[in-house]
Amino acid sequence: MALITPSAHLADVRYEIRGALTRRARELEAEGLDIIKLNIGNPGRYGFTAPEHLRGAIASHLQESEAYGHEQGLELAREAIATQQRARGARHVEVERIFIGNGVSELIDISLRALLQPGDEVLLPSPDYPLWSAATILNGGQPRYYRCAASQGHHPDPDEIEALITPRTRALVLINPNNPTGAVYPRELLQQLVAIAARHQLLLLSDEIYDEILYDGATFQPLAEVAGDVPCLTFGGLSKVHRACGYRVGWMSLSGAPIRTTAYRDALQLLAALRLCANVTAQWAVVPALQDAPTIGALTTPGGRLHEARRAVLESVAASDHLDLVTPQGALYAFPRVRGEHFATFDDNAFALRLLEEESVLVVPGTSFNVPGSHHFRITLLPPPAQLREVFTRIERVLSGMAREERQPRNVAMA
Ligand SMILES: Cc1ncc(COP(=O)(O)O)c(C=O)c1O
């Protein structure tokens, strides 16, 4: 009997945010357990809603959404994105250099498919948002990871990045504000990274999907403004800032000297045309999202739900015997670290599984973000603050149990 075997391209592709632990959580739910899921940055699952005026814009244009649209997206929506990008200082952004997709996810794949030859290298952060690694591998590329260590505030080290560059390096990926760490990069750091891209003729790929989710006065610096004429593809969308993950609307905008990217732009257009167009219906929400008064500040400033959730996490970690945390400045996550002193060895997957089995809490282990031997785990800041405090009580129970067993192995303890 001939088996239907999957492509060998998938051998190194992983997405553990929805992987084995999540499947186990579903089994436990089917058995009747109430699982607190902190694994996905999906605002709609935690009681957040998209602003009413976005919904209204879609409803009033339903009838105009029945035909295929332009492969790069609705012209009006692309104009609004170009206006936003130019206002942020991006150079040479025109509607022909904007692409709307079914979420940033689709565009990450298209951007790398249009760029890479087999064996080309892409500089990716470690930890990364793992779709960037997966899309690099699926498109024949090789990830080269630069560290964003907790000891450095989860900021990249420009010297380390430059040392990783080879003649095969094609692109430098930044995620800012960062998922999973919450780091927000200062302008001086971005200037150093742009200088590296300029010296080595790299394409800058800047995932800015959390651009307006900022805490405690953190400032977001768009990369395209710093990049000037250096080719830069900036990604944004409705999923996070506008709490509309299910609409599946993202965009990418190409800035920098057009002469250097004409052929690349045409390749992006070809790939966009091959999939005909993005979902038209939800694209009507782009103009109000970008042109009406912002709505995210009410959630991220003191008293706002995300601000208070983050406070609950910071206070819980401060009170913990086992954890520390680089304070997240932006995005929807915290990336706490289990401190080493109580554990000779620490297996983040074993910890996450135990937390799920014993305490019904689902987190994502740090190794899922392409950090070998990680002592970290990621949680979202989306649940209500009181629930997050409860989660940390449970985490503390598991870690204290593990620390006790480390001093006195389980079978001895039970004897
Ligand atoms: C850094 C980052 N980029 C891209 C995405 C995908 O977003 P979209 O919903 O637009 O596909 C996510 C989703 O969590 C993300 O965290």
The ligand as a MOL file (V3000), in Angstrom:
LIG
                    3D

  0  0  0     0  0            999 V3000
M  V30 BEGIN CTAB
M  V30 COUNTS 16 16 0 0 0
M  V30 BEGIN ATOM
M  V30 1 C 4.7520 39.3640 14.9160 0
M  V30 2 C 3.5560 38.8580 14.1830 0
M  V30 3 N 3.5120 38.9650 12.8510 0
M  V30 4 C 2.4560 38.5160 12.1480 0
M  V30 5 C 1.3860 37.9220 12.7620 0
M  V30 6 C 0.2400 37.4160 11.9210 0
M  V30 7 O -0.7840 38.3600 11.8960 0
M  V30 8 P -2.0660 38.2790 10.9470 0
M  V30 9 O -3.2290 38.0400 11.8350 0
M  V30 10 O -2.1350 39.6370 10.2980 0
M  V30 11 O -1.8390 37.2000 9.9630 0
M  V30 12 C 1.3780 37.7860 14.1460 0
M  V30 13 C 0.2590 37.1150 14.8300 0
M  V30 14 O 0.2570 36.8530 16.0010 0
M  V30 15 C 2.4900 38.2780 14.8710 0
M  V30 16 O 2.5380 38.1800 16.1980 0
M  V30 END ATOM
M  V30 BEGIN BOND
M  V30 1 1 1 2
M  V30 2 1 2 3
M  V30 3 2 2 15
M  V30 4 2 3 4
M  V30 5 1 4 5
M  V30 6 1 5 6
M  V30 7 2 5 12
M  V30 8 1 6 7
M  V30 9 1 7 8
M  V30 10 2 8 9
M  V30 11 1 8 10
M  V30 12 1 8 11
M  V30 13 1 12 13
M  V30 14 1 12 15
M  V30 15 2 13 14
M  V30 16 1 15 16
M  V30 END BOND
M  V30 END CTAB
M  END
